[in-house]
Every structure is written in C-alpha cells, then in structure tokens.
Amino acid sequence: MYALQSPDLPISAVAPVDCPRKGTAFFPLYDRLANHIPSDQERETAAEFLRQALQDVAQQEDDLPDDPSGLTAWMEANVQKVHGQYQAYLEGRKAGSPRRYFLNRAHALYFLRNVAPTKLVDGSWLYGLCAHAGNSRLSDLVTTYVEELGDGLDDKNHVKLYRALLETYGLDPVGELPDALYQQGLVQLALGWNAQEFLPEIVGFNLAYEQLPLHLLITSYELNELGIDPYYFVLHVTVDNADTGHAKRACVAALDAAPRIDDDGDYWRRVRAGAKLGNLGVSTLDVIDGFDIENEVIAIMARKAPSGNGAHSDFCKVAGRSVNDWLSTPDAMPEFLAALEKSGWIKRNQPASESRFWQLLQGERAEMFGVFSPYELQVIHDWIRGPDSVDGAKFDKDAAPGSQTRQRSFRVEQRLKAARGAAPDRSAAGLDTDLEIFEQRYPSLDPAAKRDLLVQAMSPALHWTPVGLKATRLFLGAP
C-alpha cells in the first residue's frame, strides 16, 4: 500500500554495503547515498536501515494530533510557542544575559562543522518524489524539494550555501568526524532513495522536520553576533514560515497524500512513525552541548602529531624531551600541552600573541604558518585566551585581556564592505564534466528519458553542482 514506482535511473555497479546497526558505522552507506548514484542493492540496504530505525523509535512519543484535521492548529500552536520563547530569549539578552549556545567563535565554528553531515544532505528525504512530479497529490512535497535546491539558482541552493559556508571559515573538507554524526543524514538519504516504500513516513518526517524550531532562531542571532554568516540559517527561518512556507506546505501535503478510501488509520500511524525519525542521531543541541575546548585542542594536536613527528630538530626540547619524541605518541598530547604551558611556551588566559607557541603559528615570521587550518587556529586561539574569548575575536585579530571589545556582527561587516564597494562573490562554478555529459546527451533523448536524466541530476550527489542546478531549472521549465 502507498507504493510508488521507482524510475529506471542509471545506476553504478558497486560492492555491497552492510546495513548499519546500533554500534556500527553509518558513514559508508551515508557516503554511497550522498555522493553517488547508489545501486539497487545499496538502496535495499538503506531501506532495511529504515525498517530497523522505525523499530527503534516505535516506543517514542510524538506531538502530532491524533487526527490529520488538527494539523493546522498544531502548526500554529508550535509557531506561537517558539515565537514566545524567542522573544523571551531576546529580552534576556537585552537585560545582559550571555549567549545561550556559543561560548566563543571557536564554539560556533565547531557547531557548523559537526552538523555538516546533516546540512549537506538538506532536503534529501524528498528526492524520490521528483520522479512523480506529475502526481498532483505530491506537488507540495516536490515543490518543497525544488525550493531546497534553490529553484536551480546558484546562491539559493541550500547544500551549495552550506558548502560555501564551510569553505569560508576553513571548515572543509569535513573529515574525521564521529560516526554518530552521520546517522540523521543517513535517515534522510535512505528516505529519499526509497520513496516507493516509505511515502507515509516521508510525509511524516517532512511534517515534523519543516516546523520552525527555536534553535534555528537563536543560532541565526548568535552566529551573526559573532561575525559569522548566518544566511543559511536565516533562509530556513523564512522558507519554513507558517503562512506560505514549508511548515504550512508540509501540513497541506500530509492531507493531500492521505487516502480517501478507509485504511483503518494505517496511513496516519505511518505518518506519525515517520515524524519520529527526526529524533534519531545527534541533535543540534547535543552538538552544541558537546563542545569542550580542551578536548578539541587535544584532538587537533593528536591529528597533527603523525605529520609533525620527525619534522623538528632535536635541539627543540620541551620538559627535557624533543618535540619529535612528544609527537611520536599522539595519546601524549595532554601532557605535551601541559608541558608547553609549564615551560612558558603557552600563557593561558592572556592574549594569544603573548604565547611563543602561538607566534610559531601566526604572524609575519611564523615558522609553522599553514600547518593548522583556520578553524584549528581559532580553537587554539580561544583556548589560550580563555574567558576573554567570549568577545568573539577572530584568531587573526588578537585583543587585549579583559578588553571585551565587541565583535562586529556579520551584517555590520557586510554593510561596511558594501559601503567600500566590495560585494560578496556569488559567481557560478566553471567547467564541470557532468554538465558536459548532460548537455551532449539531453537534447537527443525522448521525453521520458529526459525526465529520468533530470531526476538523476537532481539527486543528493549532483543537485548542488552545475549540472544539478541546470537540471533543476529545466525541471521547472526555466532556461
């Protein structure tokens, strides 16, 4: 029941992937679904993953109404609640309360990096419905997916925007993240590649996921305050609105897709089950609460240790041991950092520029310039500065201790750039091999084959690339 016929897309022949279970790796299957056109076997593996996931959440509570007729009231109540909570937050900030989420700039960048596995597959749960765009009962869901793709516009595609955000702040490539961070993204991808089996669950997931959450509003506010581009998050605040946006459309879609023939409540039970899938994995607040700057510095140093071991002269010693000796044991990084601090190489709770170790990393004659990424430098910088890092200063703009110089918000920085005649770079990407193949093949295909090629190009692996953006515009009937 509720099955959709899957389009015959070109598929790649790849080795089978074992279905992730509790305690096992999510990333391998995530990678196949996010960055490739998966094989039939891989799609079945993803479907089995979803069947297990639905069992895992079966006993959880949900807040959806008992009857679909109550959806509009449910949505409006959520909006009123979130708006009230946000206004209380703003009043608290005006009264002098500290930021609720981000202690400093490093904390905010850590958040952006660690939620990337989910953000980089934004909207993917709806992908499988593109092949059924002619079904008017699914039109709101298809429209939502195409809007996640920015209607094929380079500066509106959500995944492309997030990739640009990561690149801007030196957070890419995203690697070596805990495997648990890929679970929620895998849920979304598995739904997108298996619409033919999980239509009610997709409807339910979309219904719950597209409602406005409080954390989205607070994240946008605090990123801007710290001088970090909040546009990706602000865009979601606007497109998920309860009047004409995705929140309202999700409610309409749930009603449109509901059966007119009595099914003894099976559809709505499955919708509610799908809504619970958004609870799987590490949540936004879990990521924020999981930040420990000491542990993050240790992790950064441990990652660098293998490449740094052997690159230093034996004359360079700390606490009687050569640096090469220290770096030969990545697990010894807590003791190494403590030795650097005890010997005066690092002066905690002081401007980073007063630490000789920092001078090796940043400055005109920094001998280790380029060894650490901008993100890693920000973490080390804020760790050295300690409580003063609450001012949100960038690592390349050190501040005096206790000065509490306020960081310019991102919007203020943009206005200043505009006043100086510097506009943001929103140029499209250049040459692309997939685009070349597409442009050679597409004109000669029959209508059905054209549709299939468009749908393939709008997949999670491609929709943010030049060929995907063009395919999305063609899908909408635009040049």
N, C-alpha and C positions, 0 to 999 in steps of 0.2 A: 504494500500500500504506500502511496505517496512517492512512488519511484519516478525518477527522471531518467531518460535515456541519455547516456554519455556520448558526446561527439567522438567521432573517429579522428583523434588527433595524432599527428606523427609522434611516435614515442621512441625513446632511446633504449637500446639493449644494455642493461647494466646488471651487475651482480645483485643477488637478493639481499635485502636488509632485514635483520631480525627485528621483530616488533618490540619496542621499548616497554619494559615493565618497571614496576617500582624498584628503585635501586640500580637501574641500568641506564645506559646512555640514551639521551634524547637527541643529541646533536646529529648523529649520522643520518637519521631519517629526516630530520629538520632540513639538513643541507640538501638532500635529494629533492625534497618537495619545494624548497625555496629557491634553489639556484639551478634547477634542471627541469626538463620535462620528464616526469617520472614514468617508469614502466608500469604496465598493468599490475605486476606483482608488487611493486612498491606502493601503488595505490591501495591494493588489498591489505598490505601491511599497515598502512595508515588507517584503513577502515577498522582493522582489528584493534589497533591502538585506541580508536574512538569507542569501540564497544567496551573495552576494559575501562576507559575513562568514565563512561556513563555509569558503569557499575560502581566506580569509586565515589562518585558524587550522589549516588541514588538516595542516600540517607540524609543528605544535607537539606536544610530548609531553603526556600526561596520566598521572595516577597511579591511575586506576581499574583494578580487577583485570581480568585477561584474560577471566574468566568471571563472569557475574552471581552465581553461587553464592558468590563470595568477598566480596560486598558487606558483610555484617555484620562480618567480620574486618577489612576495610578501614576501615570506620567506627570500630570500636573502637580500632584502631591509631592513627588520627588523633586521637581523643579523648585517649588516653594520652599521645601526643606533645605535644599542645597543653597539657594539664594540667601535664606536666613542665616545659615551657618557662615557663609562667606561674608556677609555684612558684619556679623559678629567678629569675624577674624579681622576685617579692616578696621573696625572700631578699636580692637585690641592693639593693632599696630600703631594707630594714631595715638593711643594712650601710652605708647612706649614699649609694648611687648616685642620681644625679639622675633626673628624669623622662626616659623614653626617647623620648616622642613630642612633648610640648608644652613649649616653652621658657617660655612665659608664657601669660597669659589670652588675649591677642590671637591667639596661635598657635592655641589651641584653638578660638576663635570663627571664625577663618579656615578651619579644617578643617570645622567644622559648615556653614559657608556654601558651601564649594566641593564638598562631597559631596552637597549638596541635590538636584541633578538626578537622582541615582540614588535617594536615600532617598525622594523624593517620588513615586516610582512603585513603591515596595516591593511585591513580590508580584505585579506586573502580568503576569509571564510565565505565570502560571497562569489568568489571567482567562478565556481562551477555553474552558476546560473546564467552566465553570459551566453552560453550556447542555447539558452531557452528564452532569449530576449523577445521572441515573438509571442510568448505566453503573457497576456495582459495581466494575469493574476500574480505574476512575478515582477512586473515592471518597476515597482518601487524598490525592490531589492537590487535589480540590475542598475537602476539609476544611482542608488547609493554607492555601488561598487565603482561605477564610472566616475562619480564625484570623488571617491577616494583616489582615483587615478588622475584627478585634476582636470577631467574632461580632455586629457591629452595635452595640457599646457605644461610647459617645462617648469614653470615656477609655482605650480599648484599641485602637482603630483605629490602625495603625502610621503611616499617612500623616498622619492628623489630629494624632497626637502629635508628629510631626516638624515639621509646620506650626506647632504651638503653641510648640515649642522655638525655632524661628527667630524667631517673634514676641516671645517672652520676652526674647531677647537682642539685639533690634534688628537682626536679620539679614535681615529681609524688607522689601520684596519682593526676591526673588533675581533680580537682573538684571546685565547686563554681565559675565557670567562667560565664560571662554574656551570656545569652541565644543566643544573636545575633551572637556569635562566632561559633555557630553550623549550621548556615544557609547554608554556602557554602559547608560544608561537607555533609549536607543533600542533596543538589543538586546532588553531585557526587554519593552518595549512591543510590538515587532514580533512577538515570540513569542506574546504574549498575544492579539494580534489575528489570528493566523494558525495557530491550533491545528489547523485542518483539514488543514494541510500538514506541520506540524512537530511532531507528537506525540512521536516518539522524542527529538528534540532538546530539547523541553521537559522531558521526563523526565530527560535527562542534565544539562541546565542546573540543574534543581531539585536533582538529586542532589549536584552539586558545590557549589552556592551555599548549601545549607542545612547544610553541615557547619560545626562550630564553628571559627572562625579565632582565632588568638592575638591579632590586633589588636583584636578585639571586647572581650576581657577587659581588655587594657591600656587601651584607650580609656575604658571604663567607670570604671576605677580612677582615671585621671588627670583625667578631667572632674570627678568627684566631689571630688578633691583640690583642684581649682581653684575649687570652689564653683559649678560648672555642673551643671545637672540631668542625671544620667546615665541616667534611667529608660528612654528609648528603647533605649539600648544594653543595659542590664541585662535588659530584656524579651526581647531577642533571644538573650541568653545562656541564659535559662530556656526559651524556647519551642523553641530549636534543640537541646535536650538529646538525648543518645543513648539514652535509655531509653524515654520516651513522646513525645518531641518531634519536631520537623520533621526532624532528622537521621535518626532511625530510620524515620520515616514515608516519607522520600524513598527509602530502600532498599527498603522494602516495596512502594512504588508502582512502582519500577522492575521488580520481579519480577512484580507483578500485571499490568502492562501488556505484559509480554513475550509474544510469540506462542507458542502451543502447537504450531503447525504449523511444520515446519522451514523457515526462510527463509535458510539458508546464512549466518547470522550478521549479516544486514543490520541488524536491529533494534539489536543491541548496538554495531555500528560507528557507527550514527547517534546512539545514546545518548552514546557517548564523544566524538563530534564536538560534540554539544550542550554537554557539560561544558566544553569548551574555550572556549565563547563568553564565559564569565565572565572570561576573561583579556583581553578587548578593552577598550580605553579606558584612562582614567587610573585607576589603582588607589588604594586607601585610603592605602597607604604612599607612593605618588607624590605625592598631595596633601599629606601631612604633610611630606615632604622638600622640597616645592616652595615652602615658606614662606620668604620673605625680607622682613623687616620694613621695610627701607629701600625696597625696590621697592614694597611695599604702600602705604607712606606717599606715595610719589611718585605712584602710581596714583590714590590718593584725592584728592590735591591737583589732579591733572590733570582728574579728573572734575568737581571743583568750579570749576575756573578759568572756564569759559564763563559760568556763572551769577554768578560773583563779579566778572567784568570789568565795570567801569562802575559798580559799587555802592560804590566807595570814593572819598573826596575826594582831590584832587590834592595836598593837604597831607601825606598819608600816604605817605612815601617810605622805601625800603629800598635801601641801596647806591646812592643817587642816582637811583633810578628809582621812579616812582609804583607803588603796588600794582596799579592798573589796568593799567599797562604790563606788569608782570610777568605778570598773569593773562591778558593778551591772547594769550600764547603758551604753551599747555599743555605743550609739549615743554620749556619752560624751567624746569619745576618743580624739577629737581635743583639748578640754580643758584640759584633763589629760596630754597629751604630752606637752602642753604649760606650765602647772604647773610643770612638771618634769624639763623642761628647765629653768624656772624661779628660781626653788629651787636649781639648780646646779647639779641635777642628770644627766642631758644631757647637754653637751657642744658642741653646733653646730659649724661646720667649724673648728674643731680640730680633732686630731687623735681619733678614736673611743675609744681606750684604756684609754683615759683620762676621759671618762664619767663613773660615778659609775653605771649607768643603764646598760651600755654595759658590765661592769665587772660582772654583775649578769648573763649575757647571755653567755659569752665566757671567757675562761681562766681556770687555774688549779682548782680554787675553786668556779667556777661559780655556784651559788645556783639554777639558772634556766636553767642549761645545759639540752638540749634536748627538751625544751618547744617549740622552734622555729625551723623550717626546715632550711636547708642550704640556700634555696632561700630567705626565710624571713629574715635570718640573714644578707644576702648580701644587701637586700634592706635597712634594718635599719642601717647597717654599712655605706652604701654610703650616706644615708640621713644625718647621723650625720656628716660625713666628708665634705659634701657639695662640692664646686668646686674642691677640691683636689681629689675627687673620679674619676675625668677624667683619672687618671693614670691607672684605671682598676684593682687596687689591690684587691686580694681576701680577704674576711672578716676575714680569719684566719691568714692574713699576713699584719698587720697594717703598715702604712707608716707615716713618719714624715710630718707635714704640709708644703706644698709648695715644697716638695722634688721632685715631678713629676718623681719618679722612674718608668722607663718604664716596663710595664708588659711583661714578656716573651710571645711570640706568642705560640700558641698551637703546631705548627710544631717544633719549637725550643725545647719545653718541651719534645716532643716525641723523638726527636733525642738524647737529653740528657738521657732519660730513656733507649733508645736502647743502648747507649754507656755504660750504667751501667748494661746492661744485663736484663733490665726489659721490657719485650714485652707486648703489650696490650693483655688483656684476651679476646679471641674470641671463647671460648668454647661453645659448643651447650648446649641447655637445657636438663634436665634429664628426669625423668619419666613424662608421660603425659597420662591421662585417655582416651582422644580422640584417641591418637595414638594406645593405646592398643586395643580399639574397632575396629579401622580401620584395624589393622594387623590381627585380628581374622576374620573379615568379608570379606575383599577384595579378598583373594585368591579363595574363593568359588563362587564368582559372575560370571555371564556371561558377555561378553564384554560390552554390553550396560549398565548394572548395574554398572560395574566397572567405566565406563566413568562418570556416574552420581555421583558416590561416590567421584571420583577425583574432579569433578567440585564443589561439595559441600564443600570439604575440602579446596578448593582454594578460598572460599568466604571471604569477608572482615573480618568476625568474626574469621576465622581459619587460613588464609594463612600464617601468621607470626608465628604460633605455630609449634611445632614439627610435628604434623600430616599434617599441611598445607605445610610445607617445603618438607616433603617426597612426598606428593601428587603431588607437582609441579615438582619434579624430575621425578616421574613416568609418569606424563603427557608429559614430554619431552623425555621419553624413557630412562632416566638415572636411575641407581640403587639408 
